[in-house]
Every structure is written in structure tokens, then in C-alpha cells.
Amino acid sequence: MSGSRVVVRPLVEGDLDQADRIFRTAFGTFLGIPEPAQFSGDADVVHTRWRAYPTAAFVAELDGELVGSNFASDWGSIGFVGPLTVRPDHWDQGIGRRLFEPTMDLLSWWQVRHLGLFTFAESVKHIGLYQSFGFWPRYLTAVMAAPVVAPPKTVSYRRYSELVLHYPGDPGDAVRDLTDAVYEGLDLGREIGAVLDQRLGETVLIDDATGLQGVAICHIGAGSEAGSGRCHVKFAAVRPGRGAARSFGRLIDACHDLAAAEGASLLSTGVNFAREKAYTALRQRGFRSQMQGVTMHRPNEPGYDRSASYVLDDWR
């Protein structure tokens, strides 16, 4: 009905506040929050995501009025879509589909090998929309959290923000070498740069005598994707191999230590249930699920969602 009146175009800076209101209202309404516009509190996804990927966001206008937005993120050989939101009074009018089309064109232009997204597992409508674009639902993903507990002993780790000033060479090269070992072509450089440039938190690195063994990209506090009182691990991984379990434990300890140092009281992250060892390790360390959804993949392949993959991520 409204399709002919809908115009989809790149999101520009002047759209951000309105896109943020629609994002909050849409999710808040879907989840049944009494005051939908208060969804996500003082956390910020829309502004931070656009600044990280300013050419990878789109808005829909209906008769000149902003009614929705969509984002894409580039992690090298992996790209993911979202958040996709439409103003509730314009749901079920095909606007979400219109927003998805240029996003898929962009991901194709990026030559991303594996595409993904996170959505509500119980929503027939959402899953049906994404299936029509070739995405397939796979394992559930839990968003988990635990109270911040400063480790009882000294934790050895380094902060990326300090290393860029003193590291002999680019510390990003070591990170890319590690993530490439997790999944060929996986590159978190843009995410690390966004945290550094926007002062959203910190990236934690752990190593040993053989080199870098783990990385965790953490959003901390208001104005980041975490919100007040939280340290949210948007992505973390350790080098595959015999020492992976031990490195993962060290990395979680480092994240607790960072969170405590920055005044956060809750440490949160996402983990796919296919990564059985990582999920089990979090449970053993006191993490509990706060919500869960399903990740959808194109093509219908696991990517790095494998039992032995000590990887944490959040594709919301």
C-alpha cells in the first residue's frame, strides 16, 4: 500500500536523533515495555553504529517523514545486519523489506563471505522476512551477564588504547592474525577503532611468550552499547588450539578486572549455543542468560559457531 510512497536513502547525521527514537520505540513496543521510548536506557546503538560505519546505514521516509532505519557491520569476511527498526504505526507495510534491500546490496559490494543477523526466535514475521533474503535460522544465542568480581589475583593484560602509543608496530596486525585463525578473513579493526575513537570503552589483549592469545572489545558505561553500570563484551576470541580454554579463562578475568577498574557492576556478552565450550565456561563463571534470540546465517553454514570456538559476540 505505502510502498510507492516510501523512499530509502543513506542515513545522514541529521537523521540520528529521530532514528534513535524509532529504534527505542520499536523494540520497546515489541517487548511490551510500559514506556517503549525508554528501551535501552542510556546505552547508545544508533549513534555509535553510524559513526563506526557511516556509509552502512539507511533510512526509510514515508511522504517525507522518517519511519525506519537499518544498519550493517563489516567484520572482514563476516558481515551482519541490524538493528532494523520501523516505527510501530507503520509495521506490516513492507517498509522493513525496502530497508533490507540496499543493505544486502552493500554487503554484496563488500564481498562479505558469510552474513548473519540476530532476531527474535519466537517471531514468525521476523524469521520469515529474513528467510526471504536467503538467511537461515541456526542455533540460539544467549545474552548473558554476571556481577563484576575483581579477580583475587593480579591479571596480566594490556589495553589497546595504551599499546597504540607504545607497541612496536601496529597492534591491529596481531589482532588480525588471531581472528584470522578463528575464521579466515575475520577482521574486527573497525570495531576496535570505533571503541578507541569514540571513547566507548577499551579493547583488552592477553598474550604469552608466543604472542597474542586473546582479544575482547568492551563497551563501558553510558553512551556506549553497554549503558550505565555495565561493561559489555561486544566481541571476544582466543587463539584456537590446546591452550584455548585456559586463555579464555584469563580473558574473562581480564574483562572483570577492566570492568571493576572502570566502575561497572555488571559484565555482559553474547554467546551462541553452538559454541558449547564457551557457553559452558561462562555458566561455570556465574554468567546467566538475560535474554536469547536466534542467529540467522547466509549461507546456511556455521561460520565460527563451532563447539570448540571460544568466541563471544553480539550481532544485535
Contacts in CASP RR format, 6 or more apart in sequence:
PFRMAT RR
TARGET T0000
AUTHOR 0000-0000-0000
METHOD contacts of the structure
MODEL  1
MSGSRVVVRPLVEGDLDQADRIFRTAFGTFLGIPEPAQFSGDADVVHTRW
RAYPTAAFVAELDGELVGSNFASDWGSIGFVGPLTVRPDHWDQGIGRRLF
EPTMDLLSWWQVRHLGLFTFAESVKHIGLYQSFGFWPRYLTAVMAAPVVA
PPKTVSYRRYSELVLHYPGDPGDAVRDLTDAVYEGLDLGREIGAVLDQRL
GETVLIDDATGLQGVAICHIGAGSEAGSGRCHVKFAAVRPGRGAARSFGR
LIDACHDLAAAEGASLLSTGVNFAREKAYTALRQRGFRSQMQGVTMHRPN
EPGYDRSASYVLDDWR
1 93 0 8 1.000
2 62 0 8 1.000
2 90 0 8 1.000
2 93 0 8 1.000
2 94 0 8 1.000
2 95 0 8 1.000
3 93 0 8 1.000
3 94 0 8 1.000
3 95 0 8 1.000
3 98 0 8 1.000
5 62 0 8 1.000
5 63 0 8 1.000
6 60 0 8 1.000
6 61 0 8 1.000
6 62 0 8 1.000
6 67 0 8 1.000
6 94 0 8 1.000
6 95 0 8 1.000
6 98 0 8 1.000
7 60 0 8 1.000
7 61 0 8 1.000
7 64 0 8 1.000
8 58 0 8 1.000
8 59 0 8 1.000
8 60 0 8 1.000
8 61 0 8 1.000
8 98 0 8 1.000
8 99 0 8 1.000
8 101 0 8 1.000
8 102 0 8 1.000
9 58 0 8 1.000
9 59 0 8 1.000
9 61 0 8 1.000
10 55 0 8 1.000
10 57 0 8 1.000
10 58 0 8 1.000
10 59 0 8 1.000
11 19 0 8 1.000
11 50 0 8 1.000
11 57 0 8 1.000
11 58 0 8 1.000
11 59 0 8 1.000
11 69 0 8 1.000
13 50 0 8 1.000
15 59 0 8 1.000
15 66 0 8 1.000
15 69 0 8 1.000
16 46 0 8 1.000
16 47 0 8 1.000
16 50 0 8 1.000
18 66 0 8 1.000
19 46 0 8 1.000
19 50 0 8 1.000
19 57 0 8 1.000
19 59 0 8 1.000
19 66 0 8 1.000
19 68 0 8 1.000
19 69 0 8 1.000
20 44 0 8 1.000
20 46 0 8 1.000
20 47 0 8 1.000
21 37 0 8 1.000
22 66 0 8 1.000
22 67 0 8 1.000
22 68 0 8 1.000
22 69 0 8 1.000
22 85 0 8 1.000
22 86 0 8 1.000
22 87 0 8 1.000
23 39 0 8 1.000
23 40 0 8 1.000
23 45 0 8 1.000
23 46 0 8 1.000
23 69 0 8 1.000
23 83 0 8 1.000
23 85 0 8 1.000
24 36 0 8 1.000
24 37 0 8 1.000
24 38 0 8 1.000
24 39 0 8 1.000
24 40 0 8 1.000
24 41 0 8 1.000
25 36 0 8 1.000
25 37 0 8 1.000
25 39 0 8 1.000
25 87 0 8 1.000
25 88 0 8 1.000
26 36 0 8 1.000
26 68 0 8 1.000
26 85 0 8 1.000
26 86 0 8 1.000
26 87 0 8 1.000
26 88 0 8 1.000
27 36 0 8 1.000
27 39 0 8 1.000
27 40 0 8 1.000
27 83 0 8 1.000
27 85 0 8 1.000
28 36 0 8 1.000
28 37 0 8 1.000
28 38 0 8 1.000
28 39 0 8 1.000
29 36 0 8 1.000
29 88 0 8 1.000
30 88 0 8 1.000
30 120 0 8 1.000
31 39 0 8 1.000
33 39 0 8 1.000
36 88 0 8 1.000
40 227 0 8 1.000
41 227 0 8 1.000
41 228 0 8 1.000
42 221 0 8 1.000
42 222 0 8 1.000
42 223 0 8 1.000
42 227 0 8 1.000
42 228 0 8 1.000
43 221 0 8 1.000
43 222 0 8 1.000
43 223 0 8 1.000
43 224 0 8 1.000
43 225 0 8 1.000
43 226 0 8 1.000
43 227 0 8 1.000
43 230 0 8 1.000
44 222 0 8 1.000
44 223 0 8 1.000
44 224 0 8 1.000
44 225 0 8 1.000
44 227 0 8 1.000
45 83 0 8 1.000
45 225 0 8 1.000
45 316 0 8 1.000
46 69 0 8 1.000
46 71 0 8 1.000
46 83 0 8 1.000
47 223 0 8 1.000
48 194 0 8 1.000
48 198 0 8 1.000
48 200 0 8 1.000
48 223 0 8 1.000
48 224 0 8 1.000
48 225 0 8 1.000
49 57 0 8 1.000
49 71 0 8 1.000
49 73 0 8 1.000
49 83 0 8 1.000
50 57 0 8 1.000
50 71 0 8 1.000
51 194 0 8 1.000
51 197 0 8 1.000
51 198 0 8 1.000
52 73 0 8 1.000
52 190 0 8 1.000
52 191 0 8 1.000
52 193 0 8 1.000
52 194 0 8 1.000
52 198 0 8 1.000
53 71 0 8 1.000
53 72 0 8 1.000
53 73 0 8 1.000
53 74 0 8 1.000
53 190 0 8 1.000
55 106 0 8 1.000
56 71 0 8 1.000
56 72 0 8 1.000
56 73 0 8 1.000
56 74 0 8 1.000
56 103 0 8 1.000
56 106 0 8 1.000
57 69 0 8 1.000
57 70 0 8 1.000
57 71 0 8 1.000
57 72 0 8 1.000
58 69 0 8 1.000
58 70 0 8 1.000
58 71 0 8 1.000
58 99 0 8 1.000
58 102 0 8 1.000
58 103 0 8 1.000
59 66 0 8 1.000
59 68 0 8 1.000
59 69 0 8 1.000
59 99 0 8 1.000
60 66 0 8 1.000
60 67 0 8 1.000
60 68 0 8 1.000
60 69 0 8 1.000
60 86 0 8 1.000
60 95 0 8 1.000
60 96 0 8 1.000
60 98 0 8 1.000
60 99 0 8 1.000
61 67 0 8 1.000
62 90 0 8 1.000
62 95 0 8 1.000
67 86 0 8 1.000
67 87 0 8 1.000
67 90 0 8 1.000
67 95 0 8 1.000
68 85 0 8 1.000
68 86 0 8 1.000
68 87 0 8 1.000
68 90 0 8 1.000
68 95 0 8 1.000
68 96 0 8 1.000
68 99 0 8 1.000
69 84 0 8 1.000
69 85 0 8 1.000
69 99 0 8 1.000
70 81 0 8 1.000
70 82 0 8 1.000
70 83 0 8 1.000
70 84 0 8 1.000
70 85 0 8 1.000
70 96 0 8 1.000
70 99 0 8 1.000
70 100 0 8 1.000
70 103 0 8 1.000
71 81 0 8 1.000
71 82 0 8 1.000
71 83 0 8 1.000
71 84 0 8 1.000
71 103 0 8 1.000
72 79 0 8 1.000
72 80 0 8 1.000
72 81 0 8 1.000
72 82 0 8 1.000
72 103 0 8 1.000
72 106 0 8 1.000
72 107 0 8 1.000
73 79 0 8 1.000
73 80 0 8 1.000
73 82 0 8 1.000
73 190 0 8 1.000
73 191 0 8 1.000
74 110 0 8 1.000
74 112 0 8 1.000
74 190 0 8 1.000
75 186 0 8 1.000
75 187 0 8 1.000
75 188 0 8 1.000
75 190 0 8 1.000
75 191 0 8 1.000
75 235 0 8 1.000
76 110 0 8 1.000
76 112 0 8 1.000
76 185 0 8 1.000
76 186 0 8 1.000
76 187 0 8 1.000
77 112 0 8 1.000
77 113 0 8 1.000
77 114 0 8 1.000
77 183 0 8 1.000
77 184 0 8 1.000
77 185 0 8 1.000
77 186 0 8 1.000
77 187 0 8 1.000
78 112 0 8 1.000
78 113 0 8 1.000
78 114 0 8 1.000
78 115 0 8 1.000
78 116 0 8 1.000
78 183 0 8 1.000
78 185 0 8 1.000
78 186 0 8 1.000
78 303 0 8 1.000
78 304 0 8 1.000
79 107 0 8 1.000
79 110 0 8 1.000
79 112 0 8 1.000
79 114 0 8 1.000
79 115 0 8 1.000
79 116 0 8 1.000
80 115 0 8 1.000
80 116 0 8 1.000
80 117 0 8 1.000
80 118 0 8 1.000
80 315 0 8 1.000
81 100 0 8 1.000
81 103 0 8 1.000
81 104 0 8 1.000
81 107 0 8 1.000
81 115 0 8 1.000
81 116 0 8 1.000
81 117 0 8 1.000
82 103 0 8 1.000
82 117 0 8 1.000
82 118 0 8 1.000
82 315 0 8 1.000
82 316 0 8 1.000
83 316 0 8 1.000
84 96 0 8 1.000
84 99 0 8 1.000
84 100 0 8 1.000
84 103 0 8 1.000
86 93 0 8 1.000
86 95 0 8 1.000
86 96 0 8 1.000
86 99 0 8 1.000
92 125 0 8 1.000
96 129 0 8 1.000
97 129 0 8 1.000
97 132 0 8 1.000
100 129 0 8 1.000
100 133 0 8 1.000
104 133 0 8 1.000
107 115 0 8 1.000
113 185 0 8 1.000
114 183 0 8 1.000
114 297 0 8 1.000
114 298 0 8 1.000
114 299 0 8 1.000
114 301 0 8 1.000
114 303 0 8 1.000
115 135 0 8 1.000
115 297 0 8 1.000
115 298 0 8 1.000
116 135 0 8 1.000
116 295 0 8 1.000
116 296 0 8 1.000
116 297 0 8 1.000
116 298 0 8 1.000
116 315 0 8 1.000
117 130 0 8 1.000
117 135 0 8 1.000
117 295 0 8 1.000
117 296 0 8 1.000
117 315 0 8 1.000
118 141 0 8 1.000
118 293 0 8 1.000
118 294 0 8 1.000
118 295 0 8 1.000
118 296 0 8 1.000
118 314 0 8 1.000
118 315 0 8 1.000
118 316 0 8 1.000
119 126 0 8 1.000
119 127 0 8 1.000
119 130 0 8 1.000
119 293 0 8 1.000
119 294 0 8 1.000
119 296 0 8 1.000
120 126 0 8 1.000
120 293 0 8 1.000
120 294 0 8 1.000
121 127 0 8 1.000
121 137 0 8 1.000
121 140 0 8 1.000
121 292 0 8 1.000
121 293 0 8 1.000
121 294 0 8 1.000
127 137 0 8 1.000
127 294 0 8 1.000
127 296 0 8 1.000
130 296 0 8 1.000
131 137 0 8 1.000
131 296 0 8 1.000
133 298 0 8 1.000
134 298 0 8 1.000
135 296 0 8 1.000
135 297 0 8 1.000
135 298 0 8 1.000
136 296 0 8 1.000
136 297 0 8 1.000
136 298 0 8 1.000
136 299 0 8 1.000
136 300 0 8 1.000
137 294 0 8 1.000
137 295 0 8 1.000
137 296 0 8 1.000
138 274 0 8 1.000
138 294 0 8 1.000
138 295 0 8 1.000
138 296 0 8 1.000
138 297 0 8 1.000
138 300 0 8 1.000
138 302 0 8 1.000
138 305 0 8 1.000
139 272 0 8 1.000
139 273 0 8 1.000
139 274 0 8 1.000
139 294 0 8 1.000
139 295 0 8 1.000
139 305 0 8 1.000
140 272 0 8 1.000
140 273 0 8 1.000
140 292 0 8 1.000
140 293 0 8 1.000
140 294 0 8 1.000
140 295 0 8 1.000
141 270 0 8 1.000
141 271 0 8 1.000
141 272 0 8 1.000
141 273 0 8 1.000
141 292 0 8 1.000
141 293 0 8 1.000
141 294 0 8 1.000
141 295 0 8 1.000
141 315 0 8 1.000
142 270 0 8 1.000
142 271 0 8 1.000
142 273 0 8 1.000
142 279 0 8 1.000
142 289 0 8 1.000
142 290 0 8 1.000
142 291 0 8 1.000
142 292 0 8 1.000
142 293 0 8 1.000
143 268 0 8 1.000
143 269 0 8 1.000
143 270 0 8 1.000
143 289 0 8 1.000
143 290 0 8 1.000
143 291 0 8 1.000
143 292 0 8 1.000
143 314 0 8 1.000
143 316 0 8 1.000
144 268 0 8 1.000
144 269 0 8 1.000
144 270 0 8 1.000
144 271 0 8 1.000
144 282 0 8 1.000
144 287 0 8 1.000
144 288 0 8 1.000
144 289 0 8 1.000
144 290 0 8 1.000
145 230 0 8 1.000
145 266 0 8 1.000
145 267 0 8 1.000
145 268 0 8 1.000
145 269 0 8 1.000
145 287 0 8 1.000
145 288 0 8 1.000
145 290 0 8 1.000
146 266 0 8 1.000
146 267 0 8 1.000
146 268 0 8 1.000
146 282 0 8 1.000
146 285 0 8 1.000
146 286 0 8 1.000
146 287 0 8 1.000
146 288 0 8 1.000
147 265 0 8 1.000
147 266 0 8 1.000
147 267 0 8 1.000
148 231 0 8 1.000
148 256 0 8 1.000
148 259 0 8 1.000
148 260 0 8 1.000
148 263 0 8 1.000
148 264 0 8 1.000
148 265 0 8 1.000
148 266 0 8 1.000
148 267 0 8 1.000
149 256 0 8 1.000
149 260 0 8 1.000
150 256 0 8 1.000
150 257 0 8 1.000
150 260 0 8 1.000
151 253 0 8 1.000
151 256 0 8 1.000
151 257 0 8 1.000
155 250 0 8 1.000
155 253 0 8 1.000
155 254 0 8 1.000
155 256 0 8 1.000
155 257 0 8 1.000
156 206 0 8 1.000
156 250 0 8 1.000
156 254 0 8 1.000
157 204 0 8 1.000
157 205 0 8 1.000
157 206 0 8 1.000
157 250 0 8 1.000
157 251 0 8 1.000
157 254 0 8 1.000
157 257 0 8 1.000
157 258 0 8 1.000
158 204 0 8 1.000
158 205 0 8 1.000
158 206 0 8 1.000
158 207 0 8 1.000
159 202 0 8 1.000
159 203 0 8 1.000
159 204 0 8 1.000
159 205 0 8 1.000
159 258 0 8 1.000
160 171 0 8 1.000
160 192 0 8 1.000
160 195 0 8 1.000
160 196 0 8 1.000
160 202 0 8 1.000
160 203 0 8 1.000
160 204 0 8 1.000
160 205 0 8 1.000
161 196 0 8 1.000
161 202 0 8 1.000
161 203 0 8 1.000
163 171 0 8 1.000
163 205 0 8 1.000
164 171 0 8 1.000
164 196 0 8 1.000
171 205 0 8 1.000
172 189 0 8 1.000
172 192 0 8 1.000
174 205 0 8 1.000
174 211 0 8 1.000
174 212 0 8 1.000
175 188 0 8 1.000
175 189 0 8 1.000
175 192 0 8 1.000
175 205 0 8 1.000
175 212 0 8 1.000
175 215 0 8 1.000
176 187 0 8 1.000
176 189 0 8 1.000
177 212 0 8 1.000
178 212 0 8 1.000
178 213 0 8 1.000
178 214 0 8 1.000
178 215 0 8 1.000
178 237 0 8 1.000
178 238 0 8 1.000
178 239 0 8 1.000
179 185 0 8 1.000
179 186 0 8 1.000
179 187 0 8 1.000
179 188 0 8 1.000
179 215 0 8 1.000
179 237 0 8 1.000
180 186 0 8 1.000
180 187 0 8 1.000
181 239 0 8 1.000
181 240 0 8 1.000
182 237 0 8 1.000
182 239 0 8 1.000
182 240 0 8 1.000
182 304 0 8 1.000
182 309 0 8 1.000
182 311 0 8 1.000
183 303 0 8 1.000
183 304 0 8 1.000
186 304 0 8 1.000
188 215 0 8 1.000
188 217 0 8 1.000
188 235 0 8 1.000
191 217 0 8 1.000
191 234 0 8 1.000
191 235 0 8 1.000
192 203 0 8 1.000
192 217 0 8 1.000
194 200 0 8 1.000
195 201 0 8 1.000
195 202 0 8 1.000
195 203 0 8 1.000
195 217 0 8 1.000
195 218 0 8 1.000
195 219 0 8 1.000
196 203 0 8 1.000
200 219 0 8 1.000
200 220 0 8 1.000
200 223 0 8 1.000
200 224 0 8 1.000
200 225 0 8 1.000
201 218 0 8 1.000
201 219 0 8 1.000
201 220 0 8 1.000
201 221 0 8 1.000
201 224 0 8 1.000
201 262 0 8 1.000
202 218 0 8 1.000
202 220 0 8 1.000
202 258 0 8 1.000
202 262 0 8 1.000
203 215 0 8 1.000
203 216 0 8 1.000
203 217 0 8 1.000
203 218 0 8 1.000
204 215 0 8 1.000
204 216 0 8 1.000
204 218 0 8 1.000
204 251 0 8 1.000
204 254 0 8 1.000
204 255 0 8 1.000
204 258 0 8 1.000
205 212 0 8 1.000
205 214 0 8 1.000
205 215 0 8 1.000
206 212 0 8 1.000
206 213 0 8 1.000
206 214 0 8 1.000
206 215 0 8 1.000
206 238 0 8 1.000
206 247 0 8 1.000
206 250 0 8 1.000
206 251 0 8 1.000
206 254 0 8 1.000
207 213 0 8 1.000
207 214 0 8 1.000
212 239 0 8 1.000
213 238 0 8 1.000
213 239 0 8 1.000
213 243 0 8 1.000
213 247 0 8 1.000
213 250 0 8 1.000
214 236 0 8 1.000
214 237 0 8 1.000
214 238 0 8 1.000
214 239 0 8 1.000
214 247 0 8 1.000
214 251 0 8 1.000
215 235 0 8 1.000
215 236 0 8 1.000
215 237 0 8 1.000
215 251 0 8 1.000
216 233 0 8 1.000
216 235 0 8 1.000
216 236 0 8 1.000
216 251 0 8 1.000
216 254 0 8 1.000
216 255 0 8 1.000
216 312 0 8 1.000
217 233 0 8 1.000
217 234 0 8 1.000
217 235 0 8 1.000
217 236 0 8 1.000
218 226 0 8 1.000
218 231 0 8 1.000
218 232 0 8 1.000
218 233 0 8 1.000
218 234 0 8 1.000
218 255 0 8 1.000
218 258 0 8 1.000
218 259 0 8 1.000
219 225 0 8 1.000
219 226 0 8 1.000
219 227 0 8 1.000
219 230 0 8 1.000
219 231 0 8 1.000
219 232 0 8 1.000
219 234 0 8 1.000
220 226 0 8 1.000
220 230 0 8 1.000
220 231 0 8 1.000
220 232 0 8 1.000
220 258 0 8 1.000
220 259 0 8 1.000
220 262 0 8 1.000
220 264 0 8 1.000
221 227 0 8 1.000
221 228 0 8 1.000
221 229 0 8 1.000
221 230 0 8 1.000
221 231 0 8 1.000
221 262 0 8 1.000
221 264 0 8 1.000
222 228 0 8 1.000
224 232 0 8 1.000
225 232 0 8 1.000
225 234 0 8 1.000
225 314 0 8 1.000
226 232 0 8 1.000
226 264 0 8 1.000
226 268 0 8 1.000
229 263 0 8 1.000
229 264 0 8 1.000
229 265 0 8 1.000
229 266 0 8 1.000
230 264 0 8 1.000
230 265 0 8 1.000
230 266 0 8 1.000
230 267 0 8 1.000
230 268 0 8 1.000
231 255 0 8 1.000
231 258 0 8 1.000
231 259 0 8 1.000
231 262 0 8 1.000
231 264 0 8 1.000
231 266 0 8 1.000
231 267 0 8 1.000
231 268 0 8 1.000
232 267 0 8 1.000
232 268 0 8 1.000
232 269 0 8 1.000
232 314 0 8 1.000
233 255 0 8 1.000
233 267 0 8 1.000
233 268 0 8 1.000
233 269 0 8 1.000
233 270 0 8 1.000
233 312 0 8 1.000
233 314 0 8 1.000
234 269 0 8 1.000
234 313 0 8 1.000
234 314 0 8 1.000
235 311 0 8 1.000
235 312 0 8 1.000
235 313 0 8 1.000
235 314 0 8 1.000
236 251 0 8 1.000
236 255 0 8 1.000
236 269 0 8 1.000
236 311 0 8 1.000
236 312 0 8 1.000
236 313 0 8 1.000
237 304 0 8 1.000
237 309 0 8 1.000
237 310 0 8 1.000
237 311 0 8 1.000
237 312 0 8 1.000
238 244 0 8 1.000
238 247 0 8 1.000
238 248 0 8 1.000
238 251 0 8 1.000
238 310 0 8 1.000
239 247 0 8 1.000
240 308 0 8 1.000
240 309 0 8 1.000
240 310 0 8 1.000
244 308 0 8 1.000
244 310 0 8 1.000
245 277 0 8 1.000
245 281 0 8 1.000
245 310 0 8 1.000
247 310 0 8 1.000
248 278 0 8 1.000
248 281 0 8 1.000
248 310 0 8 1.000
249 281 0 8 1.000
249 285 0 8 1.000
252 281 0 8 1.000
252 282 0 8 1.000
252 285 0 8 1.000
255 267 0 8 1.000
256 267 0 8 1.000
259 266 0 8 1.000
259 267 0 8 1.000
267 287 0 8 1.000
268 290 0 8 1.000
269 282 0 8 1.000
269 287 0 8 1.000
269 312 0 8 1.000
269 313 0 8 1.000
269 314 0 8 1.000
270 312 0 8 1.000
270 313 0 8 1.000
270 314 0 8 1.000
271 278 0 8 1.000
271 279 0 8 1.000
271 282 0 8 1.000
271 311 0 8 1.000
271 312 0 8 1.000
271 313 0 8 1.000
272 279 0 8 1.000
272 295 0 8 1.000
272 305 0 8 1.000
272 311 0 8 1.000
272 313 0 8 1.000
273 279 0 8 1.000
274 302 0 8 1.000
274 305 0 8 1.000
274 306 0 8 1.000
274 307 0 8 1.000
275 304 0 8 1.000
275 305 0 8 1.000
275 306 0 8 1.000
275 307 0 8 1.000
275 309 0 8 1.000
275 310 0 8 1.000
275 311 0 8 1.000
276 307 0 8 1.000
277 307 0 8 1.000
277 308 0 8 1.000
277 309 0 8 1.000
277 310 0 8 1.000
278 309 0 8 1.000
278 310 0 8 1.000
278 311 0 8 1.000
278 312 0 8 1.000
281 310 0 8 1.000
295 305 0 8 1.000
295 315 0 8 1.000
297 303 0 8 1.000
304 311 0 8 1.000
END
